[in-house]
Amino acid sequence: MGDDMKILVLNAGSSSLKYQLMDSNTEDVLAQGLIERIGLKGKAAHSWTIDGKKTKEELALADHEESLQAAIKALSSKDGGVIQSLEDISAVGHRVVHGGEYFSESVAIDEDVLKKLDEVSPLAPLHNPAAVSCIRASRTLMPDITQVAAFDTAYHQSIPPEAHHYPLPHELYEKYKVRRYGFHGNSHRYVAQRASELVGVPLRDLKIVSCHLGNGASIAAIKNGVSVDTSMGFTPLEGLMMGTRTGSIDPAIVTFLMREENLSPDELDNLMNKKSGLLGVSGISSDLRDVLDAQESGDEAAKLANDMYAYCIKRFIGQYMAVLGGLDVIVMTAGVGENSPVMRAAALSGLEHWGIAVDPWRNFDQDKPPIKNGLEGEFEVSAVGSRVKVLVIPTNEELMIARDTKALL
């Protein structure tokens, strides 16, 4: 095997599989791919990129095991594959959404870990069973290779009891472990580390608010490198208004709508997770770009949706400044955070009193001044003299998973 360590990072959704093959020494991505529509009617779509060359195919794939085989076939294909055989893979890192209270860091997978994952599956019914079936498939195909689980919840296990408990009868916590778990942990951990490198201050000396704003969105308060609060809760539904999710609402709305609209728990769950947020308020789309375009052409509902979204982000930043007792850096990451200067400006406007000032030119200009030691896509949008640095940092959850996997070898 020599010094050449290749790590395969797998991210299984309920009907999808994302994969990346990484050289763990250089941290270069050698290949990446996505398989969608696994186990659904019709054919699954598989697209992958090796050396900048994109390939697509349609296949009938019943489950994650067949999908994983398709991925490995692509990685080891005679023309332009990046591995000769499975022996070339040193380890596999799996993204697992929910680790419950069991896991506060990434772990090497054995039967005991799998048993615990099955136990916490009811907490993430869409995500965990898919991850577990992918892990089992991977262990079947590569029985002698170390497999690692990296959890979205692990980084937030440091949140103190007064912030992670809900004010429900204590026996419900005892019985079902109903508490705040938080998600996007690998993303928040990655951008906090990058922020520390970019501002040249050790992580242990920084107070950071990290805003992961994608179709799912969460904000984390990070003090001295440790997560002390985060907006997502028992499930990824709490906190910010999102693409299709409500975020936090008065809990009595739930029982009110069940009675008035005669909805079952599953129907209401679907309404809050799939039909609300930007999509529900605007009636147009869950994609912020579409909603901003509609506002440009005078759509009132779209304007309301965008105003609500920005207001929500601002409110959490204020909350977390109080929790942290100050603030040094705000990070904007994920689809919206990285690519929407309009939303960045709207969410951070009016915070000048707190030492947060966004420079319109830096924020909107396409030819942004590069940030010292920055990677592609990383830049600063705070004004000169702004006490709080505002940084845009593209997230890289796969890299965190690969690093954890390498460390566990």
C-alpha positions in Angstrom: 0.0 0.0 0.0 3.0 2.3 0.6 2.3 6.0 1.5 -0.4 6.4 -1.0 -3.6 6.5 1.1 -6.9 6.7 -0.7 -10.0 7.3 1.4 -13.5 6.8 0.0 -16.1 9.1 1.6 -19.7 8.0 1.3 -22.8 10.1 2.0 -26.0 8.0 1.6 -29.4 9.6 1.4 -32.7 7.8 1.4 -32.6 7.3 -2.4 -29.1 8.7 -3.2 -25.4 8.1 -2.8 -22.7 10.7 -3.0 -19.1 9.6 -3.1 -15.6 11.1 -3.2 -12.3 9.4 -3.5 -9.6 11.5 -1.8 -5.8 11.2 -1.6 -5.5 11.7 2.2 -1.9 12.9 2.0 -2.5 15.8 -0.4 -6.2 16.1 0.4 -6.9 16.2 -3.4 -10.2 14.9 -4.7 -9.3 12.2 -7.2 -12.9 11.4 -8.2 -16.5 12.2 -7.2 -19.9 11.0 -8.1 -23.6 11.0 -7.4 -26.2 8.3 -7.8 -29.9 9.4 -7.6 -33.3 7.7 -7.7 -32.0 4.5 -6.0 -34.8 2.0 -5.6 -37.4 4.3 -7.2 -39.5 3.5 -10.3 -37.5 3.9 -13.5 -33.7 4.0 -13.7 -31.2 5.5 -11.3 -29.0 8.3 -12.6 -25.3 8.0 -12.0 -22.9 10.8 -12.8 -19.3 11.0 -11.9 -16.2 13.1 -12.6 -12.6 11.9 -12.8 -9.8 14.3 -13.9 -12.4 16.9 -14.9 -14.0 14.4 -17.3 -17.7 13.9 -16.6 -19.5 10.7 -17.3 -23.2 9.8 -17.0 -25.2 6.5 -17.1 -28.6 5.2 -16.3 -28.9 1.9 -14.4 -31.5 -0.1 -12.6 -30.3 0.0 -8.9 -32.4 -1.6 -6.2 -30.5 -0.5 -3.2 -27.3 1.0 -1.7 -25.3 -2.2 -2.2 -25.9 -2.2 -6.0 -25.2 1.6 -6.0 -21.9 1.1 -4.2 -20.9 -1.6 -6.7 -21.7 0.9 -9.6 -19.6 3.6 -7.9 -16.6 1.2 -7.5 -17.0 0.0 -11.1 -16.7 3.7 -12.2 -13.7 4.3 -10.0 -11.9 1.3 -11.3 -12.9 1.4 -15.0 -10.2 0.5 -17.5 -10.3 3.9 -19.2 -9.4 6.6 -16.8 -10.3 4.9 -13.5 -8.4 6.0 -10.4 -8.0 2.6 -8.6 -6.9 -0.8 -9.9 -9.0 -2.7 -7.4 -10.6 -2.4 -4.0 -7.2 -3.1 -2.4 -6.2 0.5 -3.4 -8.8 1.9 -0.9 -7.2 2.4 2.5 -10.4 3.2 4.4 -14.0 4.3 4.0 -15.6 7.2 5.8 -19.4 7.4 6.1 -21.5 10.5 6.8 -24.1 9.5 9.4 -26.7 12.1 10.3 -27.6 11.0 13.8 -25.3 9.6 16.5 -27.7 10.3 19.4 -25.9 10.7 22.7 -23.6 7.8 22.0 -21.1 9.6 19.8 -19.2 12.8 20.4 -16.6 12.1 17.7 -16.1 9.9 14.7 -15.6 6.2 15.4 -14.3 3.0 13.6 -17.4 0.9 12.9 -18.0 -2.5 14.4 -21.2 -4.5 15.2 -21.6 -2.6 18.4 -21.6 0.8 16.6 -24.1 -0.6 14.1 -26.4 -1.7 16.9 -26.3 1.8 18.4 -27.0 3.3 15.0 -30.1 1.1 14.6 -31.2 2.3 18.1 -31.0 6.0 17.2 -32.6 5.5 13.7 -36.0 6.6 14.9 -34.5 10.0 15.6 -33.5 10.4 11.9 -35.9 8.0 10.0 -35.1 9.4 6.5 -31.3 9.4 6.9 -29.9 6.9 9.3 -31.4 3.7 7.8 -29.9 4.7 4.5 -26.5 5.2 6.1 -26.7 1.9 7.9 -27.6 0.0 4.7 -24.7 1.7 2.9 -22.3 0.8 5.8 -23.4 -2.8 5.7 -23.0 -2.9 1.9 -19.6 -1.4 2.2 -18.5 -3.9 4.9 -19.7 -6.7 2.7 -17.8 -5.5 -0.3 -14.7 -4.5 1.6 -14.6 -6.7 4.7 -10.9 -6.1 5.5 -10.9 -2.3 5.2 -11.4 0.1 8.2 -14.8 1.8 8.0 -15.5 5.0 10.0 -18.7 6.8 10.9 -18.6 10.6 11.1 -21.7 12.1 12.6 -23.6 15.4 11.9 -24.5 15.5 15.6 -21.1 14.7 17.2 -19.7 18.2 17.2 -22.7 19.6 19.1 -22.5 17.0 21.9 -20.5 19.7 23.8 -23.6 21.9 24.1 -24.2 22.4 27.8 -27.3 20.9 29.5 -29.1 24.2 29.9 -28.9 24.7 26.2 -29.6 21.1 25.0 -32.5 20.2 27.3 -36.1 21.1 26.4 -38.5 22.2 29.2 -40.6 19.0 29.0 -41.2 16.5 31.8 -37.8 15.0 32.6 -39.1 11.4 32.1 -39.5 12.1 28.4 -35.8 12.9 28.1 -35.1 9.7 30.1 -37.4 7.6 28.0 -36.8 8.9 24.5 -33.7 11.1 24.8 -35.7 14.1 23.6 -33.1 16.9 23.6 -31.3 19.3 21.2 -28.8 17.4 19.0 -28.0 19.9 16.3 -26.8 19.0 12.8 -24.3 20.1 10.1 -21.6 19.4 12.7 -18.9 18.5 10.1 -19.6 21.7 8.2 -19.6 24.0 11.3 -16.4 22.3 12.5 -14.7 22.7 9.1 -15.5 26.4 8.6 -14.6 27.3 12.2 -11.1 25.8 11.6 -10.7 27.6 8.3 -11.8 30.9 9.9 -9.1 30.5 12.6 -6.5 29.9 9.9 -7.7 32.9 7.8 -7.8 35.4 10.6 -4.5 34.1 12.1 -5.9 33.6 15.6 -6.0 30.2 17.4 -9.4 28.6 17.5 -9.3 28.5 21.3 -9.2 32.3 21.4 -12.2 32.9 19.0 -15.9 33.5 19.4 -17.5 32.5 16.1 -21.1 32.4 14.7 -21.2 29.9 11.8 -24.1 30.2 9.4 -24.7 27.1 7.2 -27.3 28.3 4.8 -28.3 25.7 2.3 -31.7 24.1 1.6 -31.4 22.9 5.1 -30.0 25.7 7.3 -28.5 26.0 10.8 -26.4 28.4 12.8 -23.9 27.5 15.5 -22.3 29.4 18.3 -18.7 28.3 18.6 -16.6 29.4 21.6 -12.9 28.5 21.8 -13.4 25.8 19.1 -16.4 24.2 20.9 -20.0 24.3 19.9 -22.0 25.8 22.7 -25.4 26.2 20.9 -27.0 25.6 17.6 -30.3 26.4 15.9 -31.4 22.9 14.8 -32.7 20.7 17.6 -34.1 17.3 18.3 -34.6 17.1 14.5 -33.3 19.3 11.6 -36.7 21.0 11.5 -36.0 23.5 14.4 -34.4 26.9 14.1 -34.1 28.9 10.9 -36.8 29.1 8.2 -35.4 27.0 5.3 -36.1 26.1 1.7 -39.1 23.9 2.5 -39.0 23.7 6.4 -40.7 25.9 8.9 -37.9 26.3 11.4 -39.1 27.2 14.9 -42.8 28.0 15.2 -45.2 28.1 18.2 -45.7 24.4 19.1 -49.4 24.9 19.6 -49.8 25.6 15.9 -49.1 21.9 15.4 -52.1 20.7 17.4 -54.2 23.5 16.1 -53.7 22.6 12.5 -54.1 18.9 13.2 -57.5 19.6 14.6 -58.7 22.3 12.2 -57.3 20.8 9.0 -57.9 17.2 10.2 -54.3 16.2 9.5 -52.5 13.0 10.7 -49.1 13.4 12.4 -47.4 12.2 9.2 -49.4 14.7 7.0 -48.4 17.6 9.3 -44.8 16.4 9.4 -44.8 16.5 5.6 -46.4 20.0 5.6 -43.7 21.4 8.0 -40.7 19.6 6.3 -41.6 19.7 2.6 -44.2 22.4 1.9 -43.2 25.3 4.2 -40.2 27.7 4.4 -39.4 29.8 1.3 -41.5 27.5 -0.8 -44.6 27.8 1.5 -44.4 31.6 2.0 -43.5 32.6 -1.5 -45.6 29.9 -3.3 -42.9 30.0 -5.9 -39.8 27.9 -5.1 -37.6 26.5 -2.3 -34.6 28.0 -4.2 -33.7 31.4 -2.9 -32.5 32.5 -6.4 -36.0 32.0 -7.8 -37.6 33.8 -4.9 -35.2 36.8 -5.2 -35.9 36.9 -9.0 -39.6 37.0 -8.3 -39.1 39.8 -5.8 -37.2 41.8 -8.4 -40.3 41.6 -10.7 -42.5 43.0 -7.9 -43.9 39.8 -6.3 -45.1 40.7 -2.7 -45.2 37.1 -1.4 -41.6 36.6 -2.6 -40.5 39.8 -0.9 -42.1 38.7 2.4 -40.4 35.3 2.2 -37.0 36.9 1.6 -37.5 39.4 4.4 -38.5 36.6 6.8 -35.5 34.6 5.9 -33.0 37.4 6.5 -34.8 38.4 9.7 -34.5 34.9 11.0 -30.7 34.8 10.4 -30.3 38.2 12.1 -32.2 37.1 15.1 -30.1 34.0 15.7 -26.9 36.0 15.2 -28.1 38.4 18.0 -29.0 35.5 20.3 -25.6 33.9 19.8 -23.7 37.1 20.4 -25.4 37.1 23.8 -24.6 33.4 24.4 -20.9 33.8 23.4 -20.5 37.1 25.3 -19.1 38.8 22.3 -18.2 38.0 18.7 -15.0 37.9 16.6 -16.1 36.2 13.4 -19.2 35.5 11.4 -18.9 32.7 8.8 -21.3 32.4 5.8 -21.3 29.0 4.2 -23.3 26.5 2.0 -25.4 27.3 -1.1 -27.0 30.6 0.1 -24.2 31.7 2.4 -21.5 31.2 -0.3 -23.5 32.5 -3.3 -26.1 35.1 -2.3 -24.6 38.6 -1.6 -28.2 39.9 -1.5 -29.1 37.7 1.4 -25.7 38.2 3.2 -26.3 42.0 3.1 -29.9 41.7 4.2 -29.2 39.4 7.1 -26.3 41.5 8.4 -27.6 45.0 7.8 -28.3 47.2 10.9 -25.8 45.4 13.1 -23.2 48.2 12.9 -23.8 49.1 16.5 -22.4 45.6 17.4 -19.2 46.1 15.3 -20.6 44.2 12.3 -20.2 46.2 9.0 -20.4 44.6 5.5 -18.6 46.3 2.7 -21.0 46.4 -0.3 -18.1 46.4 -2.8 -16.4 43.4 -1.2 -19.8 41.6 -0.8 -21.2 42.2 -4.3 -18.1 42.5 -6.5 -17.3 39.4 -8.6 -13.5 40.2 -8.6 -13.2 40.1 -4.8 -9.8 40.9 -3.3 -8.3 37.5 -2.4 -8.0 36.8 1.3 -4.5 36.1 2.6 -3.8 32.3 2.5 -7.4 31.8 1.2 -8.6 28.9 -0.9 -10.8 29.3 -4.0 -14.1 30.9 -3.0 -12.9 32.2 0.4 -13.2 35.9 0.9 -13.9 38.6 3.5 -17.0 40.8 3.1 -16.6 42.9 6.3 -15.7 46.5 5.9 -12.2 47.8 6.8 -12.4 48.6 10.5 -15.3 46.3 11.2 -14.7 44.9 14.6 -16.2 41.5 13.6 -14.8 39.8 10.6 -17.4 38.4 8.2 -16.0 35.6 6.0 -17.4 33.6 3.2 -15.9 30.0 3.4 -17.1 27.2 1.1 -17.8 24.2 3.3 -16.1 20.9 2.9 -17.8 18.2 5.0 -16.1 15.4 3.0 -12.7 16.6 3.9 -13.5 16.6 7.6 -14.8 13.0 7.2 -11.7 12.0 5.3 -9.4 13.6 8.0 -11.3 11.8 10.8 -11.1 8.6 8.9 -7.3 8.9 8.4 -6.8 9.8 12.0 -8.6 6.6 13.1 -6.4 4.4 10.9 
